[in-house]
């Protein structure tokens, strides 16, 4: 007798996506839109204008109390003490062996409140990881799974600020990249963060779930002049891949360390003790054996996630993410290779359905927006 399938989780905008004719898929246990008008059209809208995403499947964790900073410092690799109020930073949670629990965004709300945005598929694991750590180390802090009380919408692209400005009295010009403010969007109480996962300028807006549908419709209406369109997870993936933003389960996981993932910049060894620090110190002293690198396909074929990578006829690594890059009109990917080979200009072969397809390693990111 087979076990009944677990029902997919739904965001507050699920009915709206279906009403709009979105193609829906199972994404980590969530019923999510992968595309509306097509991945390439949605990708190009974000690169050239503005697009709107439902990212309410993402998780949020709030750490508060007298030792909120100390706990945040201990469970994350970046230096949260350097954050000013209203500032955010990219960071990660590690296991003691140095592998990733998750990559996250840490927002400093006040002296004693830190707000973490975590990956959808990891939110329960992340919450338990932080909670157990706090209990074991006796930190005087509260940990809340804030996801159920929040929806999240992302307005992304060079015209994103133009659209959002119509709906809020908050001074958006004063909110720099990786900063946030608490205010109102179309009358709804909101956390307005200048962050995103597309490589473009843009905003991620956190609101109560019962405000999500109204806001979604009003944002689309406000952005009509700028050509805003609804975008799905397919375009979100191609956009982040061009910008070489890691995806958990692909570029990073429990078996990969920040040194290997080319994320040394989010590790601050000099800030004091944190989870995984000892393992990272040992690995740094010993030296890594593999590293993440980008590649462009020069032969005929498309590299996909999980494909084997060969050098000189021998297996050398694997593709973490791969596919067409609409902005660049190339087939691209990221892969792990032996550290001495993970440099630009190396010839590699990607095994596409048993056939060797030529490619060459290139620097990351593939795409970087003009500042």
C-alpha positions, 0 to 999 in steps of 0.5 A, a space after each residue: 500500500 503506497 503512502 498518500 502524497 503530501 499535499 503541496 504547500 500554497 502561497 497566499 497568491 496561489 489562486 491568482 497564479 492559476 487565474 493568470 494562467 501560470 504554469 505551476 510546478 512542485 518546487 520543494 513541496 510548494 505549488 509555485 508558478 514556473 512561468 506565465 508568458 515564457 521564461 525568456 520573455 520574463 527574464 528579459 523583462 527583468 533585465 531591461 525593465 521590471 518584473 514581479 515575483 511571488 517569493 512567499 515560499 521563502 522562509 523567515 526567522 526572527 532572532 530577538 532578545 538580550 543575546 540576539 546579536 551573540 546568537 546570530 554571530 555564532 550561527 552565521 559566518 559573516 560579521 553581523 556586528 558590523 551591520 547598522 540598523 536597517 542594513 542586510 548582509 549575505 551570510 550562511 549557516 554551517 554545520 560543525 564540519 564546515 558544510 552548508 546548512 543554508 545560505 541566508 540574508 541577515 537583516 539588523 532591525 535593532 540592537 536586539 532583533 535580527 531578521 533572517 530570510 532563508 531558503 524555502 526548502 530549508 526553513 524548517 531545518 534552519 529553524 531547528 538548527 538555530 533553536 537547538 544551538 541556542 538551547 545547547 549554548 544557553 543563549 538568552 534569545 528567542 527564535 521565531 519561525 516568522 514565515 507563516 505570518 509573512 508573504 514576500 513579493 519581489 519587484 526586480 529590474 532597472 525600473 523597479 524603483 519607479 514602480 514602487 515609488 508610486 505605492 509608498 511614501 518611504 524615501 526609496 532613494 535613501 535605501 541603498 543596496 542591501 538595506 531596508 526600511 519599515 514603512 507602508 506599501 499601498 497602505 499595508 505595513 511592510 518591510 521594504 528591502 533593496 535586495 533580490 536574487 536576479 542580479 538587478 536592482 530591485 526590492 523584496 517586500 514582506 507583508 502580512 499574507 492577507 495583504 498579498 493578493 491586493 498588493 500583487 494586483 496593485 503593483 501590476 497596475 502601478 507598473 503598467 506604464 513601465 511594462 511590468 509582467 508577472 514572472 515565475 521561478 524559471 526566469 528567477 533561475 536563469 537570472 540568478 545563474 547569469 549572476 552566479 548566485 548560488 542555489 542550495 542543492 546545486 552550488 552549495 550543500 552540506 558537503 560543500 564549504 564556503 572556500 570551495 564555493 568561492 564564498 570566502 568573502 562571507 566568512 569572517 574568521 577574525 570575528 570570534 567563534 562560530 559554528 564550523 569555524 574550526 573546520 574552516 580553519 583546518 581546511 584553509 591550512 590544508 588547502 582545498 582540492 576543488 572549487 567552483 568555476 563558470 564555463 561557456 559551452 563552445 560545442 553543440 549542446 546544453 549543459 544541465 545540472 548534474 552532468 559530468 565534466 571531463 578533462 583530457 578524457 578523465 572525469 574531473 567534476 560535475 555541473 551544478 547549474 547549467 542552461 541557456 543564458 538569455 541575456 548573453 545568448 550563450 549556453 553557460 554553467 557552473 561546475 566543480 573542478 580540481 582547484 588547480 583547474 578551476 581557473 579561466 581558460 581551461 578546456 573541458 568536456 561536458 557529458 551531454 547524454 553520453 556525448 562529450 560537448 566542448 566548453 571552456 572555463 570563464 570567470 564568474 559572474 557571467 553577467 554584472 549589471 552596470 552600476 
